Amino acid sequence: MIDVVPARELEAAPETISRIFVEGFGQHFGAFARDPERLVRAFAHTFVVDLFYVAIRDGEPAGIAACTDGVQRCVRSDGPTMRRELGTLRGTAAHLVFRSQFSRPIPDPRPRQGSIEFVATAARHRGKGVASALISRLHRLPQYDSFVLSEVADTNTAALRVYRRLGYTEYARRPVRHGRWSGVNAYVSLRWTRTA
């Protein structure tokens, strides 16, 4: 069974979120540090805990997702913390990436539309329905009638398959310039609308 709880209910929420984030997305941040533990420490401060949900499977954190209104974002990067954990050059670069890529409002935010962000599953829990449970729980938030998943990496085919199975449809695709070092060719945006 998978339970989904607000992250603020967990004792070590920032580290839990960061650990699962690094397991899910760490391959895109290898230019900043090869050691996953360094990335966990560097990124833990960035997550706005009140906007995250954590899936618990077999008694342990198995996945994360955030939900915002698309204007308020779920990360806030601090340059000095990034530099302390990753060094001056890499920390500054990581801070700039977090600030430029993850701190802007999503394109075209709309009233009563939620933005689901940073969906990630811990490696040992993949393929067990964790992401589906998280998203299904977010779909029940009463303040939203529709949801977007803005800018999912096109190389994340497993996630795109899950989102489409849950009823999401693509509405935008944006090519990226950092494909050479990140491996991502484009970001895909998808939308889901609650039916009456």
ZAVO-505775 format. One record per residue (C-alpha): x, y, z. Coordinates in steps of 0.2 Angstrom, whole numbers, padded with zeros to 4 digits, always signed. Example, Ala and Ser with C-alpha at 12.3 -4.5 7.8 and 13.67 -1.06 7.14 Angstrom:
// ZAVO-505775
+0062-0022+0039+0068-0005+0036
***
This chain:
// ZAVO-505775
+0000+0000+0000+0006+0018-0004+0001+0032+0007+0004+0050+0001+0007+0063+0015+0012+0082+0015+0031+0082+0017+0029+0094+0032+0023+0079+0042+0040+0071+0040+0054+0074+0053+0068+0076+0040+0058+0083+0026+0071+0093+0016+0084+0079+0016+0071+0066+0012+0065+0077-0003+0083+0080-0008+0088+0062-0008+0073+0056-0019+0076+0071-0030+0094+0067-0033+0090+0048-0036+0077+0054-0049+0086+0068-0057+0104+0067-0051+0111+0061-0068+0106+0079-0075+0117+0087-0062+0133+0077-0064+0143+0093-0070+0141+0100-0052+0146+0084-0042+0148+0066-0045+0145+0061-0027+0126+0060-0024+0128+0064-0006+0136+0081-0010+0121+0084-0022+0109+0079-0008+0117+0092+0004+0118+0105-0009+0100+0104-0014+0091+0101+0002+0089+0119+0007+0081+0123-0010+0064+0114-0008+0049+0123-0001+0043+0109+0010+0025+0115+0012+0022+0112-0007+0029+0094-0007+0020+0078-0005+0029+0061-0001+0024+0044-0005+0027+0031+0009+0028+0013+0003+0033-0001+0014+0036+0011+0028+0049+0022+0019+0049+0037+0008+0047+0031-0010+0043+0046-0020+0040+0065-0021+0030+0078-0030+0026+0096-0027+0010+0106-0032+0009+0124-0034-0002+0137-0042+0012+0139-0056+0017+0156-0050+0024+0152-0033+0038+0139-0036+0043+0125-0025+0062+0129-0025+0072+0143-0018+0091+0142-0021+0103+0150-0010+0120+0154-0018+0131+0154-0002+0124+0136+0002+0127+0130-0015+0145+0136-0015+0148+0129+0002+0143+0112-0004+0149+0112-0022+0163+0124-0022+0164+0142-0029+0162+0138-0048+0151+0123-0047+0140+0130-0033+0138+0147-0042+0133+0137-0058+0121+0126-0049+0113+0141-0040+0111+0150-0057+0103+0134-0065+0091+0132-0050+0087+0151-0051+0084+0152-0069+0076+0135-0073+0066+0131-0057+0061+0148-0050+0052+0156-0064+0033+0155-0065+0027+0142-0077+0022+0148-0094+0003+0153-0095-0002+0150-0077-0021+0150-0075-0034+0151-0061-0038+0135-0053-0024+0126-0062-0011+0117-0052+0007+0114-0057+0014+0097-0053+0033+0098-0051+0048+0087-0047+0039+0070-0048+0053+0058-0043+0053+0040-0037+0067+0032-0027+0076+0019-0037+0070+0003-0027+0052+0008-0028+0051+0012-0047+0038+0002-0057+0027+0000-0041+0014+0014-0044+0022+0027-0033+0021+0041-0046+0003+0037-0051-0002+0037-0032+0006+0054-0030-0002+0062-0045-0019+0054-0041-0018+0061-0023-0014+0078-0030-0029+0077-0042-0040+0077-0027-0034+0094-0021-0050+0104-0021-0043+0121-0026-0038+0115-0043-0049+0109-0058-0034+0106-0070-0016+0102-0068+0000+0104-0079+0016+0095-0079+0027+0108-0086+0043+0104-0095+0046+0086-0093+0062+0080-0101+0058+0071-0117+0071+0058-0112+0061+0053-0097+0050+0041-0107+0044+0031-0092+0037+0046-0083+0029+0052-0100+0021+0035-0101+0014+0036-0084+0007+0054-0086-0001+0049-0103-0009+0034-0094-0016+0045-0081-0025+0055-0095-0012+0069-0098-0010+0076-0115+0004+0086-0123+0001+0104-0126+0019+0111-0129+0036+0106-0133+0052+0117-0130+0069+0112-0137+0084+0115-0126+0101+0122-0128+0110+0112-0114+0106+0095-0123+0125+0091-0125+0128+0090-0107+0111+0086-0100+0106+0073-0113+0089+0081-0114+0083+0087-0132+0067+0095-0127+0055+0099-0113+0037+0092-0115+0022+0100-0106+0006+0091-0102-0011+0095-0096-0025+0085-0087-0043+0092-0084-0055+0085-0071-0071+0079-0079-0088+0082-0071
***
